[in-house]
């Protein structure tokens, strides 16, 4: 056998041996899922990812507000998250209760809270516990009042509302608040023939002691009572809270979650709920599911109003990528619109609402910020005492 042939045979044997070793390691790494052999930073791991298309899945635990629970239950959302390497173990918790879950060694990877006030409370608790707290705001929704055409017309007759477009009304917050503080009844108002009842003029809310949406109502009515200024000091907070406490006390029983308040509006109607304080996304989501609103349903946009941001708080390094994904991934953002939320792409939201047969206020410019967490807590404490707890 010539020297050349021997060299060729030797080279082929070495190549075959190398290939056998490589594929043996590759198969072992895939079977064992070894972090070293098949980790994202290794050459072998990179090749495995390109060849098999397998995405390494991270399991994250999170506490979420009731507002976003249906979004995460959507199979399309779950698939997109899985495709991007996330499996989520979620627990629904009231936003105002989340900060208490910041416990060293037991803190979940993330919180998805309704409202900036609750998110800041979580962030403060995390800092005190020497934990990470990175905030993202993927979606938001303005606070609105779901009402009825006869009610809107009565309010307009009394100088408290005007129709901005078909089915969309702007509401003078200060005039309405003063009417409620004056303890007016519907039958006391001009032109009330369509709703000539002895029921007090009140906006139905959730329980301010437990619910973020009711806290937003408190923030807005305190602004009206404080002469059109955000409450910023403790003395004013106590005075203002005592002034508006009756707006909560006189309602009687209140739901803990905003879904219950909206359900009463939809199912029982004008008799029980002439005006319901809700998140806009609730009625937008309802219209998308029903292909329009029910007869006589209208939207009242308070002037001014507040934006309720749904804030993602990453309390671990690995949750930051999820926060970024929820904020920037186009399909995840578009799916949020299907649940009624507004996103950075305002035009897409408006087009989606119109396609569902719902008119919305396209550009909301009269918006205020809520008071600080400490001031809100002070006002809620005062009202809680006024309500007997």
Protein Blocks (a to p, Z undefined) as FASTA:
>chain_A
ZZklmmmmmmmmmmmmmmmmmmmmmmmmmmnopaklmgfkbmklmmmmmmnopacddddd
ddddfklmmmmmpmklmmmmmmnopacddddddfklmmmmmcghiacfbdcdehjklmmm
mmmmmmmnopacddddfbccdddddddfklmmmmmmnopaccfbghiacddfklmmmmmm
nopafklpghilmmccfbdcddddddfklpmklmmmmmmmmmmmnnopacfbfklmmmmm
mmmmmmmmmnopadfbfklmmmmmmmnommlmmbacddfklmmmmmmmnopacehiacdd
dddddddddddddfbfklmmmmmmmmmmmklmmmmmmnopacfblmlmmmmmmmnopacd
fbacbdcddddfklmmmmmmmmmmmnoZZ
